[in-house]
């Protein structure tokens, strides 16, 4: 059974690697994709067969321990129950259909190889989430799915709108990752060695007194709900999903119609013992679901394209799943998920042929053909909207067209305050920045023992404040990629120094974190110097440079540097982030918040620079079209 489980997780990763190192040949890529999909089907069916033969009992398997130091342990742990089994079956079915569909649909597409790399990476991350045995493993898969979405939304990189929408979706992902990051940190803080999903189920089972305080459980529940709402495009984050449809239709089907949009529901199902223990989190989930259904149902009526209508229909259905979860109908949620996933996948795959189909139908009838017109189709009953006063009808129509102004609301609350503060920091004179840097260096030299009896906690506070300010400066800087790159690295180094000042025994873990940050910084710095060797970025910072097409090798190196600085699970920085948060929270729990916010902002800043440099239309193509 463990062999089949590992095959389910590792076969998509093997597919990604084989396609990455294979030549850009459609026939070979299609053959690799097809055979690995078949092997994955054998692994999934074999795993589910053995699981059923065992009596559908929860199955936990620890492969190996990735890192262990003192009381901290990161095991590569997998867990299978009825929730994971349902998601695993749907993932395999939808992924197999998409692979077979894309072998023909993307014929002669210039990004054929790039597309299959992205969807196999997505499948690896998704299987990691579904079979994760701990919240740490789940977060690793969560990050892989997020970066795969980022790449597929910007698949048509010659057009600026998909690139902008990719950054918009990634920004929402990163902001909502604060909830999952803090949830991971709190699970270590509250449950210690029992943060595995199987142990959590046992801790909360048949207990009238929770294993920790109600206030701590409520805070952890709100963080989980935040992460789930952002990933599933629930209120108030409904606006990003229709814009993510800029990618190829098959990626829209597998990501935003069938699988990725339901990951928020999966997170709530997996952490059900935590957030369902109290009434207040249930009311929050219920309210989010009801508000989402209201906004998405209205916005769907005013969409001018088929994919936008399907996107809002899927958002509304997930909102109903949130309501079902709040009411304790977990079994119904699984059935609802499976039905909605298959339906939306089918709708999105046939959406390119809908117009042609309607034209054929119109040509075959002998009278006037109306798609929807209540004046002609008199047999349709009047809708609720028709019974409302005309003023209210118009108000609802404008509200639906503007999608409830949710994007403006989120921008005003999250984006603009950070941008304004970052611009004010960038406007400071150079000598102020140098004086501040020298002062911080003095604090570090003083060391964790303090000077004159000063508590080391007070030494860490100004360093953590500088860390946050440097992150905001990089976040708001659009004129110098080098300053952004150095700012992100400096912020990460300051985070490590602040933790070391607060917890001197954490020196080894800080060095582990920096061993992922510093090489990524150097890698990206070399790539930036090669890409911008003869270019003046400050003269035109908002022009996309298209280096991914003109200089693909250096663009790939810059991308790897971006992943390393963002804490993606390919360098020790991923483990280091978790370790820094653990050490910070063990001293003062409040100290973890600025570190987490800085990590999130750094990832957005690095993504923005990567998109501006590597996406867009090459200059020679722009000149040819003029």
C-alpha positions as CSV (number, residue, x, y, z in Angstrom):
1,X,0.0,0.0,0.0
2,X,2.9,2.4,0.8
3,X,4.4,1.7,-2.7
4,X,1.1,2.7,-4.4
5,X,0.9,5.8,-2.2
6,X,4.4,6.9,-3.1
7,X,3.8,6.3,-6.7
8,X,0.7,8.5,-6.6
9,X,2.8,11.4,-5.3
10,X,6.1,10.9,-7.2
11,X,4.9,10.0,-10.7
12,X,3.8,13.6,-11.5
13,X,7.2,14.8,-10.3
14,X,8.8,12.2,-12.5
15,X,6.7,13.5,-15.4
16,X,7.7,17.0,-14.8
17,X,11.4,16.1,-14.8
18,X,11.2,13.9,-17.9
19,X,9.4,16.7,-19.8
20,X,11.8,19.3,-18.6
21,X,14.9,17.5,-19.8
22,X,13.3,16.2,-23.0
23,X,13.7,18.0,-26.3
24,X,10.9,20.3,-27.5
25,X,9.1,17.6,-29.4
26,X,5.3,17.3,-29.3
27,X,5.2,13.6,-30.0
28,X,7.7,12.7,-27.3
29,X,6.1,15.0,-24.7
30,X,2.7,13.6,-25.5
31,X,3.9,10.1,-25.2
32,X,5.6,10.8,-21.8
33,X,2.4,12.5,-20.5
34,X,0.1,9.7,-21.7
35,X,2.1,6.8,-20.2
36,X,2.8,8.5,-16.9
37,X,-0.9,9.3,-16.6
38,X,-1.7,5.6,-17.2
39,X,0.8,4.6,-14.6
40,X,-0.6,7.1,-12.1
41,X,-4.1,5.6,-12.8
42,X,-2.8,2.1,-11.8
43,X,-1.2,3.6,-8.7
44,X,-4.4,5.4,-7.7
45,X,-6.7,2.5,-8.3
46,X,-4.2,0.1,-6.5
47,X,-4.0,2.4,-3.5
48,X,-7.8,2.8,-3.2
49,X,-8.3,-1.0,-3.7
50,X,-5.9,-1.8,-0.8
51,X,-7.5,0.9,1.3
52,X,-10.9,-0.5,0.7
53,X,-9.7,-4.0,1.5
54,X,-8.4,-2.7,4.8
55,X,-11.9,-1.7,5.8
56,X,-11.6,2.0,4.8
57,X,-9.5,2.7,7.9
58,X,-7.4,5.8,8.1
59,X,-3.9,5.0,6.8
60,X,-0.7,6.9,7.9
61,X,2.7,6.4,6.4
62,X,6.0,8.1,7.3
63,X,8.5,7.8,4.5
64,X,11.5,9.5,6.1
65,X,12.4,12.5,8.3
66,X,13.6,15.4,6.2
67,X,15.0,17.4,9.1
68,X,15.3,17.0,12.8
69,X,17.0,19.3,15.3
70,X,16.3,19.4,19.1
71,X,12.5,19.4,19.5
72,X,11.8,20.2,15.9
73,X,11.0,17.5,13.3
74,X,9.8,17.7,9.7
75,X,8.7,14.2,8.7
76,X,7.7,13.3,5.1
77,X,4.3,12.0,6.3
78,X,1.3,10.9,4.3
79,X,-2.3,10.3,5.4
80,X,-5.3,8.7,3.6
81,X,-8.9,8.8,4.7
82,X,-12.2,9.2,2.9
83,X,-11.6,12.9,2.2
84,X,-8.2,12.2,0.7
85,X,-9.6,9.2,-1.2
86,X,-12.4,11.2,-2.8
87,X,-10.1,14.1,-3.8
88,X,-7.4,11.7,-5.1
89,X,-9.8,9.9,-7.4
90,X,-11.2,13.2,-8.8
91,X,-7.6,14.5,-9.3
92,X,-6.6,11.5,-11.3
93,X,-9.8,11.4,-13.4
94,X,-9.7,15.1,-14.3
95,X,-6.0,15.2,-14.8
96,X,-6.2,12.2,-17.2
97,X,-8.9,13.9,-19.2
98,X,-7.0,17.1,-19.4
99,X,-3.8,15.4,-20.6
100,X,-5.6,13.5,-23.3
101,X,-7.4,16.6,-24.4
102,X,-4.3,18.8,-24.5
103,X,-2.3,16.4,-26.6
104,X,-4.5,17.6,-29.5
105,X,-5.8,20.9,-28.3
106,X,-2.4,22.5,-28.0
107,X,-1.0,21.1,-31.2
108,X,1.6,23.4,-32.7
109,X,1.3,25.8,-29.7
110,X,4.7,27.4,-29.0
111,X,4.4,26.8,-25.3
112,X,3.5,23.1,-25.6
113,X,6.3,21.8,-23.5
114,X,5.9,24.7,-21.0
115,X,2.2,23.9,-20.5
116,X,2.8,20.2,-19.8
117,X,5.6,21.0,-17.3
118,X,3.3,23.3,-15.4
119,X,0.3,20.9,-15.2
120,X,2.6,18.0,-14.1
121,X,4.1,20.3,-11.4
122,X,0.5,21.2,-10.4
123,X,-0.5,17.6,-10.2
124,X,2.5,16.9,-8.0
125,X,1.6,19.7,-5.6
126,X,-2.0,18.7,-5.6
127,X,-1.3,15.1,-4.7
128,X,1.1,16.4,-2.0
129,X,-1.8,18.4,-0.5
130,X,-4.4,15.6,-0.8
131,X,-2.1,13.0,0.8
132,X,-0.3,15.2,3.3
133,X,-0.1,13.9,6.8
134,X,0.7,17.2,8.5
135,X,0.1,20.8,8.0
136,X,3.8,21.3,7.1
137,X,3.5,18.9,4.2
138,X,0.2,20.4,3.1
139,X,1.8,23.9,3.0
140,X,4.6,22.5,0.7
141,X,2.0,21.3,-1.8
142,X,0.1,24.6,-1.3
143,X,3.1,26.6,-2.5
144,X,3.7,24.3,-5.5
145,X,0.1,24.6,-6.6
146,X,0.3,28.4,-6.2
147,X,3.4,28.8,-8.4
148,X,1.9,26.5,-11.0
149,X,-1.2,28.7,-11.2
150,X,1.0,31.7,-11.5
151,X,2.8,30.3,-14.5
152,X,-0.3,29.0,-16.3
153,X,-2.3,32.3,-15.9
154,X,0.7,34.0,-17.6
155,X,1.0,31.3,-20.2
156,X,0.2,33.7,-23.0
157,X,3.0,35.9,-22.0
158,X,3.0,38.1,-25.1
159,X,-0.2,39.8,-23.9
160,X,0.1,42.1,-20.9
161,X,-3.3,41.3,-19.4
162,X,-2.6,37.6,-18.6
163,X,0.7,38.8,-17.0
164,X,-1.1,41.3,-14.8
165,X,-3.8,38.8,-13.8
166,X,-1.1,36.3,-12.9
167,X,0.4,38.8,-10.5
168,X,-3.0,39.7,-9.2
169,X,-3.8,36.0,-8.4
170,X,-0.4,35.3,-7.0
171,X,-0.8,38.4,-4.7
172,X,-4.0,37.1,-3.3
173,X,-2.4,33.7,-2.8
174,X,0.5,35.2,-0.9
175,X,-1.6,37.4,1.3
176,X,-3.9,34.6,2.2
177,X,-0.8,32.4,2.8
178,X,-0.3,34.5,6.0
179,X,-3.3,32.5,7.3
180,X,-1.7,29.1,6.5
181,X,1.8,30.2,7.7
182,X,0.4,31.4,11.0
183,X,-1.8,28.3,11.2
184,X,1.3,26.1,10.8
185,X,3.1,28.1,13.4
186,X,0.2,27.9,15.8
187,X,-0.2,24.2,15.3
188,X,3.4,23.7,16.5
189,X,2.8,26.1,19.3
190,X,-0.5,24.5,20.5
191,X,-0.2,20.9,19.7
192,X,3.6,20.3,19.7
193,X,4.3,16.8,18.4
194,X,0.6,16.2,17.8
195,X,0.0,18.5,14.7
196,X,-0.3,15.4,12.4
197,X,-3.8,15.1,11.0
198,X,-4.3,11.6,12.4
199,X,-3.3,12.8,16.0
200,X,-5.4,15.9,15.7
201,X,-8.5,13.7,15.0
202,X,-7.7,11.6,18.1
203,X,-7.1,14.7,20.3
204,X,-10.5,16.2,19.5
205,X,-12.5,12.9,19.4
206,X,-15.0,12.4,22.2
207,X,-13.9,15.4,24.3
208,X,-16.0,18.0,26.0
209,X,-12.9,20.1,26.9
210,X,-10.6,21.1,24.0
211,X,-6.9,20.2,24.1
212,X,-6.2,24.0,24.2
213,X,-7.9,27.2,25.1
214,X,-11.0,28.5,23.2
215,X,-9.3,31.8,22.4
216,X,-6.3,30.1,20.8
217,X,-8.5,27.7,18.8
218,X,-10.6,30.5,17.6
219,X,-7.6,32.4,16.3
220,X,-6.2,29.3,14.6
221,X,-9.6,28.7,13.1
222,X,-9.8,32.3,11.7
223,X,-6.4,31.9,10.1
224,X,-7.4,28.6,8.4
225,X,-10.6,30.2,7.1
226,X,-8.6,33.1,5.7
227,X,-6.3,30.7,3.8
228,X,-9.3,28.6,2.6
229,X,-11.3,31.7,1.4
230,X,-8.4,33.1,-0.6
231,X,-7.6,29.7,-2.3
232,X,-11.2,29.1,-3.2
233,X,-12.0,32.7,-4.3
234,X,-14.6,33.2,-1.6
235,X,-15.8,36.5,-0.2
236,X,-14.1,39.0,-0.3
237,X,-11.6,37.4,-2.8
238,X,-14.1,36.4,-5.5
239,X,-12.7,38.8,-8.1
240,X,-9.4,37.0,-9.0
241,X,-10.8,33.8,-10.3
242,X,-12.5,35.1,-13.5
243,X,-9.3,37.0,-14.3
244,X,-7.3,33.8,-13.9
245,X,-9.2,32.4,-16.9
246,X,-6.7,34.2,-19.1
247,X,-4.7,31.0,-19.3
248,X,-5.4,28.1,-21.8
249,X,-8.9,26.6,-21.5
250,X,-7.6,23.2,-20.3
251,X,-5.7,24.9,-17.4
252,X,-8.8,26.8,-16.5
253,X,-10.7,23.5,-16.4
254,X,-8.2,21.7,-14.2
255,X,-7.3,24.6,-12.0
256,X,-10.3,27.0,-11.5
257,X,-13.2,24.8,-12.6
258,X,-12.4,21.4,-11.1
259,X,-9.5,21.1,-8.6
260,X,-7.7,24.2,-7.4
261,X,-10.8,26.1,-6.5
262,X,-11.9,23.2,-4.2
263,X,-8.6,23.3,-2.2
264,X,-10.1,25.7,0.3
265,X,-12.9,23.2,0.9
266,X,-10.3,20.5,1.3
267,X,-8.4,22.5,3.9
268,X,-11.5,23.1,5.9
269,X,-12.4,19.4,5.7
270,X,-8.9,18.4,6.8
271,X,-8.8,20.8,9.7
272,X,-12.5,20.2,10.6
273,X,-11.7,19.2,14.3
274,X,-10.0,22.5,14.9
275,X,-12.4,25.1,13.5
276,X,-15.7,23.2,14.0
277,X,-15.1,23.0,17.8
278,X,-16.5,26.4,18.4
279,X,-19.7,28.0,17.2
280,X,-18.1,31.3,16.1
281,X,-15.9,29.9,13.4
282,X,-18.8,28.0,12.0
283,X,-20.8,31.2,11.8
284,X,-17.9,32.8,10.0
285,X,-17.8,30.0,7.4
286,X,-21.5,30.2,7.0
287,X,-21.5,34.0,6.5
288,X,-18.6,33.7,3.9
289,X,-20.5,31.1,2.0
290,X,-23.8,33.1,2.0
291,X,-22.1,36.3,0.9
292,X,-20.2,34.5,-1.8
293,X,-23.3,32.9,-3.2
294,X,-25.0,36.3,-3.3
295,X,-22.2,38.2,-5.0
296,X,-21.2,35.4,-7.4
297,X,-24.7,34.6,-8.5
298,X,-25.3,38.3,-9.4
299,X,-21.9,38.8,-11.1
300,X,-22.5,35.6,-13.2
301,X,-25.5,37.2,-14.9
302,X,-23.5,40.1,-16.3
303,X,-20.5,38.3,-17.6
304,X,-19.9,38.8,-21.3
305,X,-17.9,35.6,-21.9
306,X,-18.6,31.9,-21.2
307,X,-15.5,31.3,-19.1
308,X,-16.4,34.2,-16.8
309,X,-19.9,32.8,-16.3
310,X,-18.5,29.3,-15.5
311,X,-16.0,30.8,-13.1
312,X,-18.7,32.6,-11.1
313,X,-21.0,29.6,-11.2
314,X,-18.1,27.5,-9.7
315,X,-17.5,30.2,-7.0
316,X,-21.1,30.1,-6.1
317,X,-21.1,26.3,-5.8
318,X,-18.1,26.4,-3.5
319,X,-19.9,29.0,-1.4
320,X,-22.7,26.5,-1.0
321,X,-20.1,24.0,0.1
322,X,-18.9,26.4,2.8
323,X,-22.5,26.6,4.0
324,X,-22.8,22.8,4.0
325,X,-19.6,22.6,6.0
326,X,-20.8,25.1,8.5
327,X,-24.0,23.0,9.0
328,X,-21.9,19.8,9.6
329,X,-22.8,18.1,6.3
330,X,-19.3,16.8,5.5
331,X,-20.5,13.7,3.5
332,X,-22.7,16.0,1.3
333,X,-19.8,18.3,0.7
334,X,-17.7,15.4,-0.8
335,X,-20.5,14.4,-3.1
336,X,-21.1,18.1,-4.0
337,X,-17.4,18.5,-4.7
338,X,-17.2,15.5,-7.0
339,X,-20.3,16.6,-9.0
340,X,-19.2,20.2,-9.3
341,X,-15.6,19.3,-10.3
342,X,-16.7,17.0,-13.2
343,X,-19.4,19.4,-14.4
344,X,-17.2,22.5,-14.5
345,X,-14.4,20.6,-16.1
346,X,-16.7,19.5,-18.9
347,X,-18.2,22.9,-19.3
348,X,-14.8,24.6,-19.6
349,X,-13.5,22.0,-22.1
350,X,-16.5,22.4,-24.4
351,X,-16.7,26.2,-23.9
352,X,-14.6,27.0,-27.1
353,X,-17.2,25.2,-29.2
354,X,-20.3,26.7,-27.6
355,X,-20.5,29.6,-30.1
356,X,-20.1,27.3,-33.1
357,X,-22.7,25.0,-31.7
358,X,-25.2,27.8,-31.2
359,X,-24.6,28.9,-34.8
360,X,-25.3,25.4,-36.1
361,X,-28.5,25.3,-34.0
362,X,-29.6,28.7,-35.3
363,X,-29.0,27.5,-38.9
364,X,-31.1,24.4,-38.4
365,X,-34.3,26.1,-37.1
366,X,-36.9,27.6,-39.4
367,X,-37.8,30.6,-37.2
368,X,-36.1,33.3,-35.2
369,X,-33.6,31.9,-32.7
370,X,-33.2,33.5,-29.3
371,X,-30.7,32.3,-26.8
372,X,-32.4,34.1,-23.9
373,X,-35.2,36.6,-24.4
374,X,-38.1,36.6,-22.0
375,X,-40.3,38.6,-24.4
376,X,-40.2,35.9,-27.0
377,X,-40.0,32.9,-24.6
378,X,-43.3,33.7,-22.9
379,X,-43.6,30.2,-21.4
380,X,-40.7,31.0,-19.0
381,X,-41.9,32.1,-15.5
382,X,-40.9,35.6,-14.4
383,X,-37.7,35.8,-12.4
384,X,-37.4,37.4,-8.9
385,X,-35.4,40.2,-10.6
386,X,-38.4,41.1,-12.8
387,X,-40.7,41.5,-9.8
388,X,-38.3,44.1,-8.2
389,X,-38.8,47.9,-8.7
390,X,-36.8,49.2,-11.7
391,X,-34.5,51.3,-9.6
392,X,-33.5,48.3,-7.5
393,X,-33.0,46.2,-10.7
394,X,-30.7,48.8,-12.1
395,X,-28.8,49.0,-8.8
396,X,-28.3,45.3,-8.7
397,X,-27.2,45.3,-12.3
398,X,-24.5,47.9,-11.7
399,X,-23.5,46.1,-8.5
400,X,-23.1,42.9,-10.5
401,X,-21.1,44.6,-13.3
402,X,-18.7,46.0,-10.7
403,X,-18.5,42.6,-8.9
404,X,-19.5,44.3,-5.7
405,X,-16.3,46.5,-5.8
406,X,-14.6,43.7,-3.9
407,X,-11.3,44.2,-5.8
408,X,-11.3,47.9,-4.9
409,X,-12.1,47.0,-1.3
410,X,-9.2,44.5,-1.0
411,X,-6.9,46.9,-2.7
412,X,-7.8,49.7,-0.4
413,X,-7.4,47.6,2.7
414,X,-4.3,45.5,1.8
415,X,-2.4,46.8,-1.2
416,X,-2.5,50.6,-1.1
417,X,-1.5,51.2,2.6
418,X,1.6,49.0,2.1
419,X,2.4,50.7,-1.2
420,X,2.1,54.2,0.3
421,X,4.3,53.3,3.3
422,X,6.8,51.7,1.0
423,X,6.9,54.8,-1.2
424,X,7.5,57.0,1.8
425,X,10.4,54.8,2.8
426,X,11.9,55.0,-0.7
427,X,11.6,58.8,-0.6
428,X,13.9,59.1,2.4
429,X,17.3,60.5,1.6
430,X,20.3,58.3,1.2
431,X,22.1,59.5,4.4
432,X,19.1,58.6,6.6
433,X,19.2,55.0,5.2
434,X,23.0,54.8,5.8
435,X,22.7,56.1,9.4
436,X,19.9,53.5,10.0
437,X,22.0,50.7,8.6
438,X,25.0,51.7,10.7
439,X,22.8,51.8,13.8
440,X,21.5,48.3,13.1
441,X,25.0,47.0,12.5
442,X,25.9,48.4,15.9
443,X,23.0,46.5,17.5
444,X,24.1,43.2,15.9
445,X,27.7,43.7,17.0
446,X,26.5,44.2,20.5
447,X,25.3,40.6,20.3
448,X,22.6,38.7,22.1
449,X,24.1,39.3,25.5
450,X,23.1,42.9,25.3
451,X,25.1,46.0,26.5
452,X,24.7,47.4,29.9
453,X,22.3,44.8,30.9
454,X,19.9,45.4,28.0
455,X,17.5,42.6,27.4
456,X,18.2,40.9,24.1
457,X,14.5,41.1,23.3
458,X,14.8,44.8,22.9
459,X,17.8,44.4,20.6
460,X,15.7,42.2,18.3
461,X,12.8,44.7,18.1
462,X,14.5,47.4,16.0
463,X,16.0,44.7,13.7
464,X,12.5,43.2,13.1
465,X,11.1,46.7,12.5
466,X,13.9,47.4,9.9
467,X,13.1,44.0,8.3
468,X,9.5,45.0,7.7
469,X,10.4,48.4,6.4
470,X,13.0,47.0,4.0
471,X,10.3,44.5,2.7
472,X,7.9,47.4,2.1
473,X,10.6,49.4,0.3
474,X,11.2,46.5,-2.1
475,X,7.5,45.9,-2.5
476,X,7.0,49.5,-3.7
477,X,10.1,49.9,-5.8
478,X,9.4,49.6,-9.5
479,X,12.4,51.4,-10.9
480,X,15.4,49.2,-9.9
481,X,15.4,45.4,-10.0
482,X,18.7,45.4,-8.2
483,X,17.4,47.4,-5.3
484,X,14.4,45.1,-5.1
485,X,16.6,42.0,-5.2
486,X,18.9,43.4,-2.5
487,X,16.0,44.6,-0.4
488,X,14.3,41.2,-0.4
489,X,17.6,39.5,0.6
490,X,18.4,42.1,3.3
491,X,14.9,41.7,4.8
492,X,15.4,37.9,4.9
493,X,18.9,38.3,6.5
494,X,17.4,40.8,9.1
495,X,14.7,38.2,9.9
496,X,17.4,35.7,10.7
497,X,19.4,38.2,12.7
498,X,16.4,39.2,14.7
499,X,15.6,35.6,15.6
500,X,19.2,35.0,16.6
501,X,19.2,38.0,18.9
502,X,16.0,36.8,20.5
503,X,17.0,33.1,20.7
504,X,20.9,32.7,20.6
505,X,20.6,28.9,20.6
506,X,18.9,29.2,17.2
507,X,22.1,30.0,15.4
508,X,22.3,26.7,13.5
509,X,18.7,27.0,12.2
510,X,19.3,30.6,11.2
511,X,22.3,29.4,9.1
512,X,20.2,26.7,7.5
513,X,17.7,29.4,6.5
514,X,20.4,31.7,5.1
515,X,22.0,28.7,3.2
516,X,18.9,28.9,1.0
517,X,18.6,32.7,0.8
518,X,22.2,33.7,0.0
519,X,22.7,31.3,-3.0
520,X,19.3,32.3,-4.4
521,X,20.3,35.9,-4.1
522,X,23.6,35.3,-5.8
523,X,22.0,33.3,-8.5
524,X,19.4,36.0,-9.2
525,X,22.0,38.7,-9.0
526,X,24.1,37.1,-11.8
527,X,21.0,36.6,-13.9
528,X,19.9,40.2,-13.4
529,X,23.3,41.5,-14.5
530,X,23.3,39.4,-17.6
531,X,19.8,40.3,-18.5
532,X,20.1,44.0,-17.9
533,X,23.7,44.4,-19.1
534,X,22.7,46.8,-21.9
535,X,19.3,47.9,-20.7
536,X,18.1,51.0,-18.7
537,X,15.3,49.6,-16.6
538,X,14.7,52.9,-14.7
539,X,13.9,54.7,-18.0
540,X,10.9,52.5,-18.7
541,X,10.1,50.3,-15.6
542,X,6.6,49.4,-16.7
543,X,7.6,47.8,-20.1
544,X,7.7,44.0,-20.2
545,X,11.1,42.9,-21.4
546,X,10.3,39.4,-22.7
547,X,13.6,37.9,-21.7
548,X,12.0,34.5,-21.2
549,X,11.8,34.3,-25.0
550,X,15.0,36.1,-26.0
551,X,17.2,34.9,-23.2
552,X,15.5,31.7,-21.8
553,X,18.6,30.4,-20.0
554,X,19.1,33.5,-17.8
555,X,15.4,33.8,-17.3
556,X,15.3,30.3,-15.9
557,X,18.1,31.1,-13.5
558,X,16.3,34.3,-12.4
559,X,13.1,32.2,-11.8
560,X,15.1,29.8,-9.6
561,X,16.4,32.7,-7.6
562,X,12.9,34.1,-7.3
563,X,11.7,30.7,-5.9
564,X,14.5,30.5,-3.5
565,X,13.9,34.0,-2.1
566,X,10.2,33.3,-1.9
567,X,10.8,30.3,0.3
568,X,9.6,27.8,-2.3
569,X,10.2,24.1,-1.2
570,X,13.3,23.6,-3.3
571,X,15.9,25.2,-1.0
572,X,16.6,25.0,2.8
573,X,14.9,28.4,3.1
574,X,11.5,26.6,3.1
575,X,12.5,24.7,6.2
576,X,14.2,27.7,7.6
577,X,11.1,29.8,7.5
578,X,9.3,27.3,9.6
579,X,12.2,27.1,12.0
580,X,12.5,30.9,12.4
581,X,8.8,31.1,13.2
582,X,9.1,28.3,15.7
583,X,12.0,30.0,17.5
584,X,10.3,33.4,17.4
585,X,7.0,32.1,18.8
586,X,8.7,30.2,21.5
587,X,10.1,33.5,22.9
588,X,7.3,35.9,22.1
589,X,4.3,34.8,20.0
590,X,3.7,38.3,18.7
591,X,7.2,38.3,17.1
592,X,6.2,35.8,14.4
593,X,3.7,38.1,12.7
594,X,6.1,40.7,11.2
595,X,8.4,37.9,10.1
596,X,5.5,36.2,8.3
597,X,4.2,39.4,6.7
598,X,7.8,40.2,5.4
599,X,8.1,36.7,3.9
600,X,4.8,37.2,2.1
601,X,5.6,40.7,0.8
602,X,9.1,39.5,-0.4
603,X,7.5,36.8,-2.5
604,X,5.2,39.3,-4.2
605,X,8.0,41.8,-4.8
606,X,10.2,39.1,-6.4
607,X,7.3,37.9,-8.6
608,X,6.7,41.4,-9.9
609,X,10.3,41.8,-11.0
610,X,10.4,38.4,-12.6
611,X,7.2,39.2,-14.6
612,X,8.4,42.6,-15.8
613,X,11.7,41.2,-17.0
614,X,10.8,37.9,-18.4
615,X,7.2,38.3,-19.8
616,X,5.9,40.3,-22.7
617,X,6.4,40.5,-26.5
618,X,10.0,40.7,-27.8
619,X,11.0,44.1,-29.3
620,X,11.4,42.8,-32.8
621,X,7.8,41.4,-32.7
622,X,6.4,44.7,-31.4
623,X,8.2,46.6,-34.1
624,X,6.9,44.2,-36.8
625,X,3.3,44.8,-35.6
626,X,3.6,48.6,-35.6
